[in-house]
């Protein structure tokens, strides 16, 4: 397909990703991530929070 459009493979893939990103619905993407990657909904323990803040120098 890239050759038929007169593009390099890199340019073709970049264009494909940009087009796909524009058509994505944020709500659907968030719903999918919550269902398939629930670790983002888990809160840090106090120890983890302290360690993270310490690593940032807060």
C-alpha positions as CSV (number, residue, x, y, z in Angstrom):
1,X,0.0,0.0,0.0
2,X,2.8,2.4,0.9
3,X,4.4,2.0,-2.6
4,X,1.1,2.5,-4.4
5,X,0.6,5.8,-2.5
6,X,4.2,6.8,-3.4
7,X,5.3,7.0,0.3
8,X,8.0,5.4,2.3
9,X,6.9,2.7,4.7
10,X,7.8,5.1,7.6
11,X,5.7,7.9,6.3
12,X,2.8,5.5,5.5
13,X,2.8,4.1,9.1
14,X,3.0,7.6,10.6
15,X,0.1,8.7,8.5
16,X,-1.9,5.6,9.5
17,X,-1.3,6.2,13.2
18,X,-2.2,9.9,13.0
19,X,-5.5,9.0,11.1
20,X,-6.3,6.3,13.6
21,X,-5.7,8.6,16.6
22,X,-8.0,11.2,15.1
23,X,-10.9,8.7,14.8
24,X,-10.5,7.3,18.3
25,X,-13.2,8.2,20.8
26,X,-11.7,9.0,24.2
27,X,-14.6,7.6,26.2
28,X,-14.4,4.3,24.4
29,X,-10.6,4.2,24.8
30,X,-10.9,4.9,28.5
31,X,-13.7,2.3,29.0
32,X,-11.5,-0.3,27.2
33,X,-8.4,0.6,29.3
34,X,-10.4,0.4,32.6
35,X,-11.7,-3.1,31.6
36,X,-8.4,-4.5,30.3
37,X,-5.8,-2.6,32.4
38,X,-7.4,-2.0,35.8
39,X,-4.1,-1.4,37.5
40,X,-4.5,2.3,36.8
41,X,-7.5,2.3,39.1
42,X,-5.5,1.0,42.1
43,X,-4.4,3.6,44.6
44,X,-0.8,3.8,46.0
45,X,-0.2,2.7,49.5
46,X,1.2,5.3,51.9
47,X,4.7,3.7,51.6
48,X,4.5,3.8,47.8
49,X,3.4,7.4,47.8
50,X,6.2,8.4,50.2
51,X,8.8,6.5,48.0
52,X,7.5,8.2,44.9
53,X,7.6,11.7,46.4
54,X,11.0,11.0,47.8
55,X,12.3,10.0,44.3
56,X,11.0,13.3,43.0
57,X,12.5,15.3,45.8
58,X,9.2,16.5,47.2
